[in-house]
Amino acid sequence: MTGLQITAQTIEECYQFESIIKYLENDSTASDYFKVKNVRFKINPKVDKNKGTPFLITEYYSEKLDLSEEQLKSDTSILYSVYRKNQDYLLKTDSTFNLACLQNLNTKRPNVYMGFSRLDSFAISVGTSKILKQKRKHTFGKYYIFLFDKENIIRRILQTDWIE
């Protein structure tokens, strides 16, 4: 890749990440879920690359393979290979990269933490969790997978809640 191609790729990536952040900032269900008036993000500028997804495995891979969830669940030969491949991605050594544009998007006095993982060129997973003032035994958050089309517009959003 030439320097110009890398710069163009970074600009497109920044556009995808910025559109995710804008979507979540304007999402009224996020402020209700985290019980805050205005969601302000602390954004981790390190992005995991080619990592598997711990949640929404069937939903993501059915979308990626262009199968319905029922087809994927019923065909165990495909399902087991998908789960095995995903598990390998989760266990492999993490490769990360920094995006300067993410550092610039942090807000003052954040109340929600946000971390990213690039699943492929058209999918980004986002983990969010409430920033607690006092340490507690349990924490909670939401996990999203944003799927993009070829024009870098959000095509579909998969989401689930988690508690630890």
C-alpha positions as a printed Julia matrix, in Angstrom:
164×3 Matrix{Float64}:
   0.0     0.0    0.0
   1.16    3.49  -0.76
   1.08    6.33   1.75
  -1.92    7.83  -0.03
  -3.88    4.55   0.17
  -3.13    4.23   3.9
  -4.27    7.83   4.5
  -7.51    7.22   2.55
  -8.11    4.01   4.49
  -7.56    5.83   7.8
  -9.97    8.62   6.8
 -12.64    6.04   5.89
 -12.05    4.22   9.18
 -12.28    7.46  11.15
 -15.56    8.21   9.37
 -16.95    4.82  10.44
 -15.88    5.31  14.06
 -17.22    8.88  14.15
 -20.59    7.75  12.78
 -20.78    5.08  15.52
 -20.0     7.61  18.24
 -22.55   10.11  16.87
 -25.17    7.38  16.7
 -24.56    6.33  20.33
 -24.44    9.94  21.59
 -27.84   10.6   20.01
 -29.34    7.28  21.09
 -31.87    8.05  23.82
 -31.94    4.43  24.98
 -28.24    4.68  25.94
 -28.85    7.53  28.39
 -31.83    5.65  29.84
 -29.84    2.41  30.09
 -26.85    4.0   31.84
 -29.13    6.3   33.89
 -27.32    9.49  32.89
 -28.71   12.72  31.46
 -26.1    13.08  28.71
 -23.84   10.26  27.62
 -20.21   11.38  27.51
 -17.68    8.84  26.29
 -14.18    7.97  27.38
 -12.91    6.45  24.15
 -10.04    4.0   24.04
  -7.94    4.97  20.97
  -6.52    1.42  20.74
  -8.54   -0.69  18.34
  -8.31   -4.49  18.36
  -7.87   -5.91  14.88
  -9.44   -9.12  13.51
 -10.67  -10.22  16.9
 -13.64  -12.52  17.3
 -16.86  -11.49  18.96
 -17.74  -12.73  22.46
 -21.46  -11.99  21.95
 -23.89  -12.08  19.03
 -21.88  -14.79  17.26
 -24.79  -16.36  15.37
 -26.29  -13.0   14.41
 -23.0   -11.59  13.1
 -21.94  -14.66  11.12
 -25.42  -15.21   9.65
 -25.2   -11.64   8.35
 -21.64  -12.14   7.11
 -22.41  -15.45   5.36
 -25.73  -14.12   4.02
 -27.74  -16.86   5.73
 -30.73  -16.59   7.99
 -30.1   -17.29  11.67
 -32.33  -20.36  11.42
 -30.29  -21.75   8.5
 -27.06  -21.22  10.4
 -28.41  -22.79  13.6
 -29.87  -25.8   11.79
 -26.75  -26.64   9.75
 -24.35  -27.79  12.44
 -21.45  -28.3   10.03
 -21.46  -24.56   9.29
 -22.37  -23.54  12.83
 -19.57  -25.5   14.53
 -16.94  -24.29  12.07
 -18.11  -20.69  12.62
 -17.91  -21.09  16.4
 -14.48  -22.74  16.14
 -13.17  -19.99  13.85
 -14.57  -17.3   16.15
 -13.0   -18.96  19.2
  -9.63  -19.06  17.43
  -9.92  -15.33  16.73
 -10.74  -14.66  20.39
  -7.77  -16.69  21.65
  -5.14  -15.5   19.2
  -2.62  -12.85  20.13
  -4.2    -9.45  19.94
  -3.01   -7.07  17.31
  -4.0    -3.49  17.93
  -3.59   -0.13  16.27
  -4.14    3.44  17.42
  -6.36    5.93  15.66
  -5.57    9.56  16.44
  -9.07   10.63  15.45
 -10.49    8.59  18.36
  -8.33   10.41  20.89
  -9.7    13.72  19.64
 -13.3    12.56  20.22
 -12.97   12.09  24.0
 -15.18   14.32  26.14
 -14.68   16.01  29.5
 -16.05   14.25  32.57
 -16.94   10.99  30.79
 -19.55    8.66  32.28
 -19.42    5.77  29.78
 -16.32    3.87  28.61
 -16.13    2.81  24.96
 -13.75    0.31  23.33
 -13.59   -0.85  19.71
 -12.65   -3.96  17.79
 -12.52   -4.18  14.01
 -14.06   -7.5   12.95
 -13.57   -6.91   9.23
 -13.63   -3.96   6.83
 -17.44   -3.68   7.09
 -17.97   -4.55  10.77
 -16.89   -2.91  14.02
 -17.77   -4.19  17.47
 -18.2    -1.71  20.3
 -18.17   -2.44  24.0
 -19.59    0.15  26.38
 -19.67    0.15  30.16
 -20.75    2.59  32.83
 -17.9     4.42  34.57
 -18.64    4.02  38.26
 -17.48    6.59  40.81
 -16.92    3.93  43.45
 -15.67    0.45  42.72
 -18.4    -2.18  42.95
 -18.56   -5.92  42.6
 -20.56   -5.81  39.39
 -20.48   -3.65  36.3
 -22.72   -3.57  33.24
 -22.87   -2.29  29.7
 -23.92   -2.87  26.13
 -22.19   -4.63  23.27
 -22.84   -3.6   19.68
 -21.79   -4.77  16.25
 -22.14   -2.09  13.58
 -22.36   -3.37  10.01
 -21.53   -0.96   7.2
 -22.28   -0.96   3.49
 -19.77   -0.11   0.75
 -20.48    3.64   1.14
 -19.58    3.46   4.88
 -23.16    4.03   5.99
 -24.44    2.02   8.95
 -26.51   -0.79   7.44
 -27.48   -2.74  10.55
 -26.82   -2.68  14.29
 -26.71   -5.8   16.45
 -26.79   -5.22  20.2
 -27.05   -6.97  23.53
 -26.69   -6.13  27.22
 -24.1    -7.65  29.51
 -23.51   -7.71  33.26
 -20.45   -8.91  35.11
